[in-house]
Amino acid sequence: MFHNHSHESLNRDRTFASPIPARKIFLSVIWLGFSAYTIWLAPLDQADTWPLAWKLLTFQYDKLNAIIPVIFWLMGVWPMIYGCLMFADGRMQNFRAWPYFIGSNFTGVICLLPYLIFRKSNQEFFGKKDKWLEFFDRRSTGVFLLILTIGLLFYAVLAGDWEDYIRQFQTIHFVHLISIDFCLMCLIFPITSLFDDDMARRGIKDVHIFWIVALLPLFAPLLYLCLRPSLTETPTK
């Protein structure tokens, strides 16, 4: 379990105090660049996209390099990680988080980034948790996602062909884009103020936790979800 360290709060405040406009500009550049790159490659116009997508959706994994379905499923894990932060944060915003969460399950950062760009930094939580927020706030949700991720990565290591994956990354637009999308999901997690706002909302003031999560993509965010304190319900402000 994470513990509060009030003597480090000043250091944490300085660490997390990077200018929000600079973050938003950086995230906007990523969104514009990746959206333009996706449109330019036009993966839906390629003949090999739909047969590959059909095999992924119908679990015909024996016909695929194991690394491809693993990346595909991890692109479902990442929106869940963000959702565990977004649903509490969305309660305090002027717009709902769930449309962006649902969209990110289909388009990755293309639907996720607009929420991260337009949200306002907020480190408070008021009111009661509904069933969805209760689900995303549970440590058991983080534990399930962590176990699933470990299993997927073991499958990729044991059954995957990395040379073939590199070839597909270079030649198949769909594989190319979901791979880059996965990397961007890892990259932007500590950049947006969503993560450090969630820490502050739960009374976590240890700067080391921020840097561990920022520097160890995927696994550190999952461990954070497994160990973070639950939100405290309060009367509506």
Backbone hydrogen bonds in HBPLUS format (Angstrom, degrees):
<---DONOR---> <-ACCEPTOR-->    atom                        ^
c    i                          cat <-CA-CA->   ^        H-A-AA   ^      H-
h    n   atom  resd res      DA  || num        DHA   H-A  angle D-A-AA Bond
n    s   type  num  typ     dist DA aas  dist angle  dist       angle   num
A0008-GLU N   A0005-HIS O   3.03 MM   3  5.74 162.7  2.06 119.4 125.0     1
A0009-SER N   A0006-SER O   3.07 MM   3  5.11 165.8  2.10 108.7 112.4     2
A0012-ARG N   A0008-GLU O   2.92 MM   4  6.19 162.7  1.95 158.3 163.8     3
A0013-ASP N   A0009-SER O   2.85 MM   4  6.03 160.6  1.89 149.6 154.7     4
A0014-ARG N   A0010-LEU O   3.08 MM   4  6.32 155.0  2.14 144.8 150.9     5
A0015-THR N   A0011-ASN O   2.92 MM   4  6.18 152.9  1.99 147.4 155.6     6
A0016-PHE N   A0012-ARG O   2.84 MM   4  6.06 162.1  1.87 161.3 164.6     7
A0017-ALA N   A0014-ARG O   3.39 MM   3  5.14 154.9  2.46  94.7 101.8     8
A0023-ARG N   A0019-PRO O   3.20 MM   4  6.59 154.5  2.27 149.5 156.6     9
A0023-ARG N   A0020-ILE O   3.05 MM   3  5.05 114.7  2.50  98.2 114.0    10
A0024-LYS N   A0020-ILE O   2.92 MM   4  6.20 163.3  1.95 160.4 164.9    11
A0025-ILE N   A0021-PRO O   2.90 MM   4  6.11 155.1  1.96 149.9 156.4    12
A0026-PHE N   A0022-ALA O   3.03 MM   4  6.21 162.3  2.06 147.2 151.8    13
A0027-LEU N   A0023-ARG O   2.90 MM   4  6.14 165.4  1.92 156.8 160.5    14
A0028-SER N   A0024-LYS O   2.85 MM   4  5.96 149.5  1.95 142.4 151.2    15
A0029-VAL N   A0025-ILE O   2.92 MM   4  6.18 152.8  2.00 148.8 155.7    16
A0030-ILE N   A0026-PHE O   3.07 MM   4  6.39 157.7  2.12 147.6 153.4    17
A0031-TRP N   A0027-LEU O   2.91 MM   4  6.15 159.4  1.95 146.2 152.1    18
A0032-LEU N   A0028-SER O   2.88 MM   4  6.06 171.4  1.88 154.5 156.5    19
A0033-GLY N   A0029-VAL O   2.86 MM   4  5.89 163.7  1.89 148.4 153.9    20
A0034-PHE N   A0030-ILE O   2.89 MM   4  5.94 169.7  1.91 152.3 155.4    21
A0035-SER N   A0031-TRP O   2.94 MM   4  5.91 158.1  1.98 146.1 153.1    22
A0036-ALA N   A0032-LEU O   2.98 MM   4  6.04 162.8  2.01 146.0 151.0    23
A0037-TYR N   A0033-GLY O   2.94 MM   4  6.08 154.0  2.01 142.9 150.9    24
A0038-THR N   A0034-PHE O   2.86 MM   4  6.01 154.7  1.92 146.1 152.5    25
A0039-ILE N   A0035-SER O   2.99 MM   4  6.24 162.7  2.02 150.2 154.6    26
A0040-TRP N   A0036-ALA O   2.88 MM   4  6.04 154.7  1.94 145.9 153.4    27
A0041-LEU N   A0037-TYR O   2.97 MM   4  6.18 158.0  2.02 147.6 152.7    28
A0042-ALA N   A0038-THR O   2.84 MM   4  5.93 139.8  2.00 142.0 154.1    29
A0045-ASP N   A0042-ALA O   3.06 MM   3  5.60 154.8  2.13 115.4 123.0    30
A0046-GLN N   A0043-PRO O   3.18 MM   3  5.42 163.1  2.21 108.1 113.3    31
A0049-THR N   A0046-GLN O   3.31 MM   3  5.60 163.6  2.34 108.3 113.2    32
A0053-ALA N   A0049-THR O   2.85 MM   4  6.07 162.3  1.88 155.5 161.4    33
A0054-TRP N   A0050-TRP O   2.84 MM   4  5.92 156.8  1.89 150.8 156.7    34
A0055-LYS N   A0051-PRO O   3.16 MM   4  6.35 155.3  2.23 141.0 146.6    35
A0056-LEU N   A0052-LEU O   3.06 MM   4  6.36 150.9  2.15 146.8 155.1    36
A0057-LEU N   A0053-ALA O   2.92 MM   4  6.14 159.9  1.96 151.8 157.0    37
A0058-THR N   A0054-TRP O   2.95 MM   4  6.00 139.2  2.12 144.3 154.3    38
A0060-GLN N   A0055-LYS O   2.90 MM   5  4.85 157.0  1.95 147.8 151.0    39
A0059-PHE N   A0056-LEU O   3.46 MM   3  5.29 165.4  2.49 100.6 102.5    40
A0063-LYS N   A0060-GLN O   3.18 MM   3  5.86 160.7  2.21 114.5 120.3    41
A0064-LEU N   A0061-TYR O   3.10 MM   3  5.04 165.5  2.12 106.0 109.2    42
A0068-ILE N   A0065-ASN O   2.97 MM   3  5.82 146.1  2.09 128.5 135.4    43
A0070-VAL N   A0066-ALA O   3.30 MM   4  6.43 152.3  2.38 145.2 153.2    44
A0071-ILE N   A0067-ILE O   3.03 MM   4  6.25 161.6  2.07 150.3 153.7    45
A0072-PHE N   A0068-ILE O   3.01 MM   4  6.22 160.0  2.05 150.3 156.6    46
A0073-TRP N   A0069-PRO O   2.87 MM   4  6.06 156.9  1.93 147.2 151.7    47
A0074-LEU N   A0070-VAL O   2.85 MM   4  6.06 153.6  1.92 148.6 156.9    48
A0075-MET N   A0071-ILE O   2.96 MM   4  6.16 134.7  2.17 141.9 153.1    49
A0076-GLY N   A0073-TRP O   2.83 MM   3  5.07 154.5  1.89 105.7 113.2    50
A0077-VAL N   A0073-TRP O   3.06 MM   4  6.51 136.0  2.26 138.2 151.1    51
A0078-TRP N   A0074-LEU O   3.01 MM   4  6.22 162.1  2.04 153.1 154.8    52
A0080-MET N   A0077-VAL O   3.04 MM   3  5.17 119.7  2.42  99.6 115.2    53
A0081-ILE N   A0077-VAL O   2.98 MM   4  6.38 149.5  2.08 151.4 160.7    54
A0081-ILE N   A0078-TRP O   3.03 MM   3  5.02 115.8  2.46  96.9 112.6    55
A0082-TYR N   A0078-TRP O   3.00 MM   4  6.35 165.4  2.02 160.6 163.2    56
A0083-GLY N   A0079-PRO O   2.72 MM   4  5.85 149.1  1.82 140.9 151.0    57
A0084-CYS N   A0080-MET O   3.01 MM   4  6.24 142.9  2.15 144.6 152.2    58
A0085-LEU N   A0082-TYR O   2.97 MM   3  5.36 151.8  2.05 109.1 118.1    59
A0086-MET N   A0082-TYR O   2.74 MM   4  5.91 158.0  1.78 153.0 160.8    60
A0087-PHE N   A0083-GLY O   3.16 MM   4  5.85 172.6  2.17 146.3 145.7    61
A0089-ASP N   A0085-LEU O   3.17 MM   4  6.28 160.3  2.21 146.5 152.5    62
A0090-GLY N   A0086-MET O   2.58 MM   4  5.63 155.0  1.64 151.9 159.0    63
A0092-MET N   A0089-ASP O   2.95 MM   3  5.58 147.9  2.06 115.8 124.3    64
A0093-GLN N   A0090-GLY O   3.18 MM   3  5.00 165.8  2.20 102.5 106.8    65
A0100-TYR N   A0097-ALA O   3.12 MM   3  5.65 123.0  2.46 114.5 127.4    66
A0101-PHE N   A0097-ALA O   3.05 MM   4  6.29 152.5  2.13 150.8 159.1    67
A0102-ILE N   A0098-TRP O   2.91 MM   4  6.07 169.4  1.92 156.9 158.2    68
A0103-GLY N   A0099-PRO O   2.95 MM   4  6.06 162.6  1.98 142.3 147.9    69
A0104-SER N   A0100-TYR O   2.91 MM   4  5.98 147.0  2.02 139.9 148.2    70
A0105-ASN N   A0102-ILE O   3.12 MM   3  5.43 142.9  2.26 104.7 114.9    71
A0106-PHE N   A0103-GLY O   3.01 MM   3  5.43 152.9  2.08 109.4 117.9    72
A0107-THR N   A0103-GLY O   2.89 MM   4  6.09 158.7  1.93 156.7 164.0    73
A0108-GLY N   A0104-SER O   2.89 MM   4  4.21 135.4  2.09 113.7 116.8    74
A0110-ILE N   A0107-THR O   3.36 MM   3  5.67 150.4  2.46 133.5 127.3    75
A0111-CYS N   A0108-GLY O   3.33 MM   3  6.12 140.6  2.49 118.6 124.4    76
A0112-LEU N   A0108-GLY O   3.20 MM   4  6.30 151.8  2.28 142.4 149.9    77
A0113-LEU N   A0109-VAL O   2.89 MM   4  5.39 170.3  1.90 137.5 140.6    78
A0115-TYR N   A0112-LEU O   3.15 MM   3  5.77 127.6  2.44 114.9 126.2    79
A0116-LEU N   A0112-LEU O   3.38 MM   4  6.72 160.9  2.42 147.7 153.1    80
A0117-ILE N   A0113-LEU O   2.81 MM   4  5.96 145.2  1.93 157.9 168.4    81
A0118-PHE N   A0114-PRO O   3.01 MM   4  6.05 163.9  2.03 148.9 152.1    82
A0119-ARG N   A0115-TYR O   2.95 MM   4  5.79 140.9  2.11 149.4 156.6    83
A0127-GLY N   A0234-THR O   3.05 MM 107  4.94 124.3  2.38 109.2 124.3    84
A0234-THR N   A0127-GLY O   3.20 MM 107  4.94 154.9  2.27 124.5 126.5    85
A0134-GLU N   A0130-ASP O   2.81 MM   4  5.94 153.2  1.88 151.6 160.3    86
A0135-PHE N   A0131-LYS O   3.02 MM   4  6.16 151.4  2.10 136.9 143.8    87
A0136-PHE N   A0132-TRP O   2.98 MM   4  6.29 166.0  2.00 154.8 157.5    88
A0137-ASP N   A0133-LEU O   2.91 MM   4  5.89 126.5  2.20 138.5 151.8    89
A0138-ARG N   A0135-PHE O   3.34 MM   3  5.52 154.7  2.41 103.3 110.2    90
A0142-GLY N   A0139-ARG O   3.00 MM   3  5.19 114.6  2.45 100.8 115.9    91
A0143-VAL N   A0139-ARG O   2.93 MM   4  6.30 153.8  1.99 151.4 159.9    92
A0144-PHE N   A0140-SER O   2.93 MM   4  6.10 160.4  1.97 145.5 149.9    93
A0145-LEU N   A0141-THR O   3.06 MM   4  6.30 163.5  2.09 149.1 153.3    94
A0146-LEU N   A0142-GLY O   2.91 MM   4  6.09 151.2  2.00 146.2 154.4    95
A0147-ILE N   A0143-VAL O   2.95 MM   4  6.20 166.1  1.97 155.9 158.5    96
A0148-LEU N   A0144-PHE O   2.93 MM   4  6.10 162.9  1.96 151.8 157.1    97
A0149-THR N   A0145-LEU O   2.95 MM   4  6.06 157.0  2.01 142.5 148.8    98
A0150-ILE N   A0146-LEU O   2.98 MM   4  6.22 163.1  2.01 153.3 157.3    99
A0151-GLY N   A0147-ILE O   3.00 MM   4  6.20 163.1  2.03 150.0 154.7   100
A0152-LEU N   A0148-LEU O   2.93 MM   4  6.17 157.8  1.98 150.2 156.3   101
A0153-LEU N   A0149-THR O   2.97 MM   4  6.18 163.3  2.00 154.4 158.3   102
A0154-PHE N   A0150-ILE O   2.98 MM   4  6.17 155.2  2.05 149.7 156.4   103
A0155-TYR N   A0151-GLY O   3.04 MM   4  6.24 156.8  2.09 145.8 152.1   104
A0156-ALA N   A0152-LEU O   2.97 MM   4  6.30 153.1  2.05 146.9 154.2   105
A0157-VAL N   A0153-LEU O   2.94 MM   4  6.16 159.2  1.99 148.5 153.7   106
A0158-LEU N   A0154-PHE O   2.89 MM   4  6.03 165.6  1.91 154.6 158.4   107
A0159-ALA N   A0155-TYR O   2.90 MM   4  5.72 159.4  1.94 146.1 152.2   108
A0160-GLY N   A0156-ALA O   2.84 MM   4  4.73 135.6  2.04 124.6 132.7   109
A0165-TYR N   A0161-ASP O   2.95 MM   4  6.22 150.0  2.04 145.3 154.8   110
A0166-ILE N   A0162-TRP O   2.98 MM   4  6.21 159.4  2.02 148.7 152.6   111
A0167-ARG N   A0163-GLU O   3.10 MM   4  6.39 155.3  2.16 143.5 150.3   112
A0168-GLN N   A0164-ASP O   2.89 MM   4  6.19 158.7  1.93 150.9 156.5   113
A0169-PHE N   A0165-TYR O   2.74 MM   4  5.97 154.6  1.81 152.6 160.6   114
A0170-GLN N   A0166-ILE O   3.07 MM   4  6.26 143.6  2.20 141.4 149.9   115
A0171-THR N   A0167-ARG O   3.06 MM   4  6.22 129.5  2.32 139.7 153.4   116
A0171-THR N   A0168-GLN O   3.20 MM   3  5.06 133.7  2.43  93.0 105.4   117
A0172-ILE N   A0168-GLN O   2.75 MM   4  5.19 163.8  1.78 146.3 148.9   118
A0176-HIS N   A0172-ILE O   2.98 MM   4  6.16 160.3  2.02 155.1 161.6   119
A0177-LEU N   A0173-HIS O   2.89 MM   4  6.05 159.3  1.93 152.8 156.7   120
A0178-ILE N   A0174-PHE O   3.05 MM   4  6.26 169.4  2.06 155.0 157.6   121
A0179-SER N   A0175-VAL O   3.12 MM   4  6.08 147.8  2.23 140.7 149.1   122
A0180-ILE N   A0176-HIS O   3.16 MM   4  6.41 157.8  2.21 143.0 148.6   123
A0181-ASP N   A0177-LEU O   2.81 MM   4  5.95 158.7  1.85 149.6 156.6   124
A0182-PHE N   A0178-ILE O   2.98 MM   4  6.07 152.4  2.05 136.5 142.8   125
A0183-CYS N   A0179-SER O   3.17 MM   4  6.49 157.6  2.22 144.1 149.5   126
A0184-LEU N   A0180-ILE O   2.90 MM   4  6.21 153.8  1.97 152.4 159.9   127
A0185-MET N   A0181-ASP O   2.95 MM   4  6.23 151.9  2.03 149.2 156.6   128
A0186-CYS N   A0182-PHE O   3.19 MM   4  6.55 151.9  2.28 145.5 152.3   129
A0187-LEU N   A0183-CYS O   2.95 MM   4  6.20 155.5  2.01 145.5 152.9   130
A0188-ILE N   A0184-LEU O   2.99 MM   4  6.09 168.6  2.00 159.8 159.3   131
A0191-ILE N   A0188-ILE O   3.05 MM   3  4.94 126.7  2.35  96.6 111.7   132
A0192-THR N   A0188-ILE O   3.20 MM   4  6.25 165.7  2.22 165.3 161.4   133
A0197-ASP N   A0193-SER O   2.90 MM   4  5.87 150.3  1.99 149.7 158.2   134
A0198-ASP N   A0194-LEU O   3.10 MM   4  6.24 146.0  2.22 135.7 144.3   135
A0198-ASP N   A0195-PHE O   3.08 MM   3  5.12 118.4  2.47  95.2 110.2   136
A0199-MET N   A0195-PHE O   3.05 MM   4  6.44 153.8  2.12 150.1 157.2   137
A0200-ALA N   A0196-ASP O   3.06 MM   4  6.26 164.2  2.09 143.8 147.4   138
A0201-ARG N   A0197-ASP O   2.86 MM   4  6.02 152.9  1.94 146.5 154.5   139
A0202-ARG N   A0198-ASP O   3.22 MM   4  6.39 132.4  2.46 138.7 149.1   140
A0202-ARG N   A0199-MET O   3.12 MM   3  5.33 138.8  2.30 100.7 112.1   141
A0204-ILE N   A0199-MET O   2.89 MM   5  5.01 163.7  1.91 149.9 144.6   142
A0203-GLY N   A0200-ALA O   3.08 MM   3  4.98 165.1  2.10 104.4 108.4   143
A0209-ILE N   A0206-ASP O   3.20 MM   3  5.75 138.8  2.38 110.9 119.8   144
A0211-TRP N   A0207-VAL O   3.23 MM   4  6.61 161.7  2.27 152.9 156.4   145
A0212-ILE N   A0208-HIS O   2.93 MM   4  6.09 156.7  1.98 150.3 156.8   146
A0213-VAL N   A0209-ILE O   3.05 MM   4  6.18 169.5  2.06 152.2 154.7   147
A0214-ALA N   A0210-PHE O   2.86 MM   4  6.02 150.1  1.95 145.4 155.1   148
A0215-LEU N   A0211-TRP O   2.92 MM   4  5.91 148.1  2.02 143.4 150.0   149
A0216-LEU N   A0212-ILE O   3.03 MM   4  5.97 131.4  2.27 144.6 154.7   150
A0220-ALA N   A0216-LEU O   3.20 MM   4  5.38 145.6  2.32 143.5 152.3   151
A0219-PHE N   A0217-PRO O   2.77 MM   2  5.80 134.6  1.97 112.9  98.1   152
A0222-LEU N   A0218-LEU O   3.15 MM   4  6.27 153.3  2.23 143.1 150.7   153
A0223-LEU N   A0219-PHE O   2.89 MM   4  6.15 156.3  1.95 151.3 157.8   154
A0224-TYR N   A0220-ALA O   2.89 MM   4  6.09 152.6  1.97 149.8 157.8   155
A0225-LEU N   A0221-PRO O   3.08 MM   4  6.40 151.3  2.16 143.2 149.6   156
A0226-CYS N   A0222-LEU O   3.08 MM   4  6.41 141.4  2.23 140.5 151.4   157
A0226-CYS N   A0223-LEU O   3.09 MM   3  4.94 121.2  2.45  90.6 105.9   158
A0227-LEU N   A0223-LEU O   3.06 MM   4  6.24 135.2  2.27 145.5 156.5   159
A0227-LEU N   A0224-TYR O   3.23 MM   3  5.28 134.7  2.45  96.9 108.6   160
A0228-ARG N   A0224-TYR O   2.89 MM   4  5.68 143.9  2.03 156.6 161.4   161
